Amino acid sequence: MSGTIEATAGHRLLEEVLTRYDSIDAFCTRLHVALDAPTDVLPALPNSTVGRNRLR
């Protein structure tokens, strides 16, 4: 060992995030903005009165 601590994957990720976004908060904000709303909203099915999967 040469006396230096080898960077772990977590340390490398943190260094890259801080290099690109300057702070963890800025990175998290960017992630939240990147998330899309669902593209399709499926309609709810009406309650069935027959069949084995009906509400009891």
C-alpha positions in Angstrom: 0.0 0.0 0.0 1.3 3.4 -0.8 -0.6 5.2 2.0 -3.3 6.6 -0.2 -6.9 5.6 0.1 -8.3 4.2 -3.0 -11.5 5.9 -4.1 -14.6 3.7 -4.0 -17.4 3.8 -6.5 -19.4 6.0 -4.2 -16.6 8.5 -3.8 -16.2 8.6 -7.6 -19.9 9.1 -8.1 -20.0 11.9 -5.5 -17.0 13.6 -7.2 -18.6 13.4 -10.6 -21.9 14.8 -9.3 -20.2 17.7 -7.6 -18.1 18.4 -10.7 -21.1 18.5 -13.0 -23.7 20.1 -10.8 -21.8 21.9 -8.0 -24.1 20.4 -5.3 -26.1 17.4 -4.4 -29.2 19.6 -4.2 -28.7 20.8 -7.8 -28.3 17.2 -8.9 -31.5 16.1 -7.1 -33.4 19.0 -8.6 -32.2 18.0 -12.0 -33.4 14.4 -11.5 -36.9 15.6 -10.3 -37.2 17.9 -13.4 -36.2 15.0 -15.7 -39.0 12.7 -14.4 -42.0 12.7 -16.8 -45.6 12.5 -15.9 -47.3 9.3 -17.0 -47.9 9.4 -20.7 -51.2 7.4 -20.6 -53.7 7.5 -17.8 -55.8 4.4 -18.0 -59.5 4.7 -17.0 -60.7 2.8 -14.0 -62.8 -0.2 -14.8 -66.4 -0.2 -13.6 -67.1 -2.6 -10.7 -68.2 -6.0 -11.9 -71.3 -7.6 -10.5 -70.5 -11.0 -11.9 -67.4 -13.2 -12.1 -65.0 -14.7 -9.6 -63.0 -11.5 -9.1 -65.9 -9.3 -8.1 -65.8 -7.6 -4.7 -67.4 -9.7 -2.0 
